[in-house]
Amino acid sequence: MREITVIGAGLAGAEAAWQAASFGFYVKLFEMRPKKMTPAHQTADFAELVCSNSLRAANVENAVGLLKEEMRRQNSLIISCADAARLPAGGALAVDREFFAHMVTKRLSSLANISIIRDEVQKLPEVGPVVIASGPLTSDALAKAIAAKTSAAYLYFHDAVAPIVAADSIDRQIVFKASRYGKGESPEGDYLNCPMNKEEYEVFLTALLEAERVPLKDFENEKDFEGCMPIETMARRGKDAIRFGPMKPVGLVDPKTGHEPYAVVQLRQDNQAASQYNIVGFQTRLTWPAQKRVFALIPGLANAEFLRLGVMHRNTYIDSPRLLNADLTLKTQPDLLFAGQITGVEGYVESAACGLSAGINAARITAGKKPLVWPTETALGSLLHYITSFSANFQPSNITFGLFPPLTLPIKNKKERNEALAKRALAALEVFGQSMD
């Protein structure tokens, strides 16, 4: 029986292995952790969430919510486990990251037709199909092998991780519980909110701008992805940049004053025990001593115990528009597929969705069938179309409705337009599924 090799057991690789195995084929899944760790990972579990614990918006009127629904309808392992590990997070799908990763690992490990090899892949297998889902933190040896295969220079940007604090170290006399505009699963709100007045905000902003940052290495340029920008970098764009960004107070009323604060720092539950909270939007590359000093200026966090401090790491991705077909196969080798952030998709859900497509197509190639191209009317199809066809100054991208083909009849109202795009996408996915041989 022909084998399918999947390199990397992150979100994309785990999903790809699951999808390929669901067609009855034998899958060899390589994961170098814990034998060799990365700068961002802390465990050996598959699909470890190294940044936020949120998979973002849940409703289908939001592009990433629609993408999740499409994946549910295509037997997604990642979304199934995320739904089971869900935590209160307003209109978002946030998970207990440890429970989620344990579940993904357990379900893949339980399949008889998946062999898990805990070792670093330093050269590409000679026999395909092979799915490369090694992620943005691809090891140096494998990166060199990929570069040799593609004869392409790598692109890169820098990614950052937000700190996590112990719940019992948060001053509950200062913070208040609420979700923006009252949305959420809990009547009192799903987030802890640290309110700031104008003076407190200005003191915090000054300290943030003056704080020491971890220097980049000589060969690196300062190039951040807009969707995961360090808080201190965003603050340099203007005195109100972060107050209109992650610290916006709109829709949050402090019950002590009956008014919206001048600025708000939100804390999101990070595990089922509610013993730890993530500082929302506070990705950073400040030095660890600077983080402890500056973030202690946030009302309610003066005595916070930091369970994890923010870190910065280099993310690597390939020139997908030049290298890949729309089915994620390499143009010069049709039994070699790429999936996840290494292709230039950005975000947990987008990475897993990419793995879903690559896993299905690896199975089809093994069965002697033509790999599939998802219709661009779907969220998955529009995302894959973007990374394999857009070529002018190619940058990583999340899924947005801006990537979708326009509606035949334009709709001015944004909510109604998004609803129409979602309805069209799910209808197109149903037809697509029925036409699969």
Secondary structure by P-SEA (a helix, b strand, c coil): cbbbbbccccaaaaaaaaaaaaabbbbbbbbcccccccccccccccccccccccccccccccaaaaaaaaaaaaccaaaaaaaaaccccccccccaaaaaaaaaaaaaaacccbbbbccccccccccccccccccccccaaaaaaaaaaacbbbbbbbbbbbbbbbccccccccbbbbccccccccccccbbbbbbcaaaaaaaaaaaaaccccccccccccccccccccaaaaaaccccccccccccccccccccccccccbbbbbccccccccccccccccccccaaaaaaaaaaccccccccccccbbbbbbbbccccccccccccccccccccccccccccccaaaaaaaaaaaaaaaaaaaacbbbbbcccccaaaaaaaaaccccccbbbbccccccccccccccccaaaaaaaaaaaaaaaaaaaaaacc
